[in-house]
Amino acid sequence: MSILYQQQNDERHVIIRDIQIPFSTMVKILVMVTLASIPAVIILGFISGIVVLTLRVLGVF
């Protein structure tokens, strides 16, 4: 793996190239991210439901 640091016009850029990761590890990471996103979707759905319900009660919808 190689990491390059570049600075242009007071901006810093990092470029990562050639990451070698076993396929099974990549699958495990993606499964964990997917499972972690389920509660986030449930919470966002609950919040949006409260917002829509509030707007309906106020007569906006």
Order of alpha helices (4+ residues) and beta strands (2+ residues): beta-beta-alpha
